[in-house]
Amino acid sequence: MRIQALVIREFLDLSRNRMALMPVVIVTVLALGLPFFIAIAIPRMTGQPLANDSDLAKVSLVLGLRDDLSGEARIQLFLFQQFLMLFMVIPVTGAMALAAHSVVGEKQARTLEPLLATPITTFELLVAKVLGALLPTLAIAAAGLGLYFGGIVLLAAAGVARAMANARTAVLVALVGPAAALVALQTAIVISSRVNDPRTAQQFGVLIIVPLSALLVAQFIGTLWLSPAALALIGGGLTAVWMLLTVVSVALFDRETILTRWR
């Protein structure tokens, strides 16, 4: 119940600073617009189907032979699967500012000290901070995913939407994305509890985007294609890292030091 009350408190603070959600809205718009511009708009504007590009046709073969899809549909499926990776970045980038400011911002506003004087445990406080930053951004990302799949149903070639509904998509959306966000957010919480500059916490937390970006590039050029099982292992590993970071953050969060040194 105390965690729930703390999360509600975080939501109330966010309602007074709605501009803090602008980064996640901007990234969501980009994640929605870019794949449809490349996979749908450009071929229609130029009159050149994607299937005419031999490089794209070759790299799309990582999906395997799909007798149920045309060459154009297979390339669209490849591109939409790749751009789905962008939705993993949405909760990371969008929530970083919220998580980084959740400790440092409260310290600077002098609202952290009264909170630490209450009977809440450090674990409850830090879990609430993470959930307070994660849940709003996940909600926006979920809305973006709904529009993404809706756009595929309406605009993509026949069979692409059906082929997108697979285990790989489910693992990416339900496991890898949230786990990556949790790792980044918990890192920001750990750093923000030891520094007095929110930008420092953001810079450390956003490092999770670097391997995600490298993974996206590797898949685009066809040098790497992760199976659902491999993605599940990555998601499980990220979840384990988050749990470890949670333990570390509780150990590093020195309530007495925050109350006496950060003034």
C-alpha positions, 0 to 999 in steps of 0.5 A, spaced: 500 500 500 505 504 501 508 503 494 502 504 491 501 511 495 508 513 493 507 511 485 500 516 486 505 521 489 509 520 483 503 521 478 501 527 481 508 530 481 508 528 473 501 531 472 504 538 474 510 537 469 507 534 463 512 537 459 517 532 462 513 527 457 515 530 451 521 526 449 517 520 449 512 523 445 517 525 440 520 519 440 514 515 439 512 519 433 519 518 430 518 511 431 511 511 428 513 515 422 519 513 420 518 505 418 511 507 414 515 513 410 521 508 408 516 502 407 510 505 404 511 512 402 517 512 398 516 506 394 509 509 392 512 516 391 517 514 387 514 508 383 519 503 385 517 497 389 522 495 395 522 488 391 526 492 386 532 493 390 536 487 390 540 489 397 533 489 400 531 483 397 537 479 399 537 481 406 530 480 407 532 472 406 534 472 414 526 471 415 527 465 411 523 463 405 516 465 405 512 462 400 505 465 403 508 472 402 510 476 395 517 479 395 514 486 396 511 483 403 517 479 405 521 486 405 516 490 408 515 484 414 523 485 414 523 492 415 517 493 420 520 487 424 526 491 424 523 498 426 519 494 432 526 495 435 525 502 436 519 501 441 524 498 445 528 505 446 521 509 447 521 507 455 528 508 455 529 515 453 522 518 455 523 515 462 530 517 463 529 525 465 523 522 470 527 517 473 534 522 473 530 528 476 526 523 481 531 524 486 535 529 484 529 534 483 526 532 489 532 534 493 533 540 489 526 542 491 527 540 498 521 535 498 526 529 499 528 530 506 520 530 509 519 523 505 525 520 508 523 522 515 517 517 514 517 510 516 517 508 508 523 503 507 528 505 502 526 499 497 519 501 497 521 508 495 526 506 490 521 501 487 516 507 487 520 512 483 522 506 478 514 505 477 512 512 477 517 513 471 516 507 467 508 506 467 507 513 464 512 511 458 510 504 457 502 507 456 505 512 451 509 506 448 503 501 448 499 506 444 504 507 439 504 500 438 497 500 437 497 505 432 503 501 429 500 495 428 494 498 426 498 502 420 501 495 418 494 492 417 491 498 413 497 500 409 502 494 408 502 488 403 497 482 404 500 477 409 504 482 413 500 484 419 499 476 420 506 475 419 508 480 424 503 476 430 509 471 432 513 469 438 519 474 436 514 480 436 511 478 443 518 477 446 520 484 444 514 488 446 513 484 452 519 482 455 526 485 452 523 492 451 520 493 459 526 489 461 531 494 458 527 500 460 528 497 467 535 497 467 536 504 464 531 507 469 534 503 475 541 505 473 539 512 473 536 512 480 542 509 482 546 515 479 541 520 481 542 518 489 549 519 489 550 526 485 546 532 485 546 533 477 540 530 473 544 530 467 549 526 470 544 520 471 541 521 465 548 520 461 549 514 465 542 511 464 541 512 457 548 508 455 543 502 455 541 505 448 548 504 445 547 496 445 540 497 442 542 501 437 548 497 435 543 491 435 538 495 430 544 496 425 547 489 425 540 487 424 539 492 418 545 490 414 543 482 415 549 480 419 545 478 425 538 476 426 536 474 433 531 468 434 525 469 439 529 464 444 535 469 443 531 475 445 528 471 450 535 470 453 537 477 452 530 479 456 531 474 462 539 477 462 536 484 462 531 482 468 536 479 472 541 485 471 535 490 473 534 485 480 541 486 481 541 493 480 535 494 485 539 491 490 545 495 489 541 501 489 538 500 496 545 499 499 548 505 496 542 509 498 544 512 504 538 516 507 542 519 513 548 522 508 542 525 503 539 528 509 545 531 512 550 532 506 545 534 500 543 541 502 
